[in-house]
Amino acid sequence: PLYVVKKDGRREEFQAGKLRGGLRKACNKRPVSSDDIDDLIRHVESTLRAEAKNEVEAAVIGELVMERLFQLDQVAYVRFA
């Protein structure tokens, strides 16, 4: 399993559903499809797993999401930030 290290030091298992919820909120009323969001999540998760680490800081996940979201929709990018 992949664990996320939070700012306060807590560790919890990576949950794609939690990320999906934040992205849906950021993309609300924007021309971003559910498939686009799912592709973004798959990209982030595969990038993290390719690094072959079992722990990753939440900030690293945020940076990966922000990079892809900026390309997808700049308004959603600002909302997510």
C-alpha positions in Angstrom: 0.0 0.0 0.0 0.9 3.6 -0.5 0.8 5.9 2.5 0.4 9.7 2.6 2.4 11.6 5.2 0.3 14.6 6.3 1.7 18.0 7.5 1.3 17.0 11.1 3.1 13.8 10.6 0.1 11.5 10.5 0.2 8.7 8.0 -2.8 7.3 6.2 -3.3 5.1 3.2 -3.7 6.8 -0.1 -7.3 7.1 -1.1 -8.1 7.9 -4.7 -11.7 8.7 -3.7 -10.6 11.4 -1.4 -8.5 13.0 -4.2 -11.5 12.6 -6.6 -13.7 14.5 -4.2 -11.4 17.5 -4.0 -10.9 17.5 -7.7 -14.7 17.4 -8.4 -15.2 20.3 -6.1 -12.5 22.3 -7.9 -13.9 21.4 -11.3 -17.5 22.1 -10.4 -19.2 24.0 -13.3 -16.1 23.8 -15.4 -15.7 22.0 -18.7 -13.8 19.1 -17.1 -15.3 15.6 -17.5 -15.3 12.8 -15.0 -13.0 10.9 -17.4 -10.5 13.8 -17.3 -10.5 13.7 -13.5 -10.1 9.9 -13.5 -7.2 10.2 -15.9 -5.5 12.8 -13.7 -5.9 10.5 -10.7 -4.5 7.5 -12.5 -1.5 9.6 -13.7 -0.8 10.8 -10.2 -1.1 7.4 -8.6 1.0 5.6 -11.3 3.7 8.3 -11.0 3.8 7.8 -7.2 3.9 4.0 -7.5 6.7 4.2 -10.1 8.9 5.9 -7.6 8.7 2.6 -5.6 8.2 4.3 -2.3 5.6 3.2 0.2 5.3 6.7 1.7 4.9 10.1 0.1 4.3 13.5 1.5 0.9 15.1 0.9 2.7 18.2 -0.6 4.2 16.0 -3.3 0.8 14.7 -4.3 -0.5 18.2 -4.4 2.3 19.3 -6.7 1.6 16.5 -9.1 -2.1 17.3 -9.1 -1.5 21.0 -9.6 0.8 20.4 -12.6 -1.8 18.3 -14.4 -4.7 20.5 -13.3 -3.1 23.6 -14.7 -3.0 22.0 -18.1 -6.5 20.8 -17.8 -8.3 23.9 -16.5 -6.7 27.0 -15.0 -9.8 28.0 -13.0 -10.0 24.6 -11.4 -6.3 24.9 -10.8 -6.8 28.1 -8.7 -9.7 26.5 -6.9 -7.7 23.4 -6.0 -4.7 25.5 -4.8 
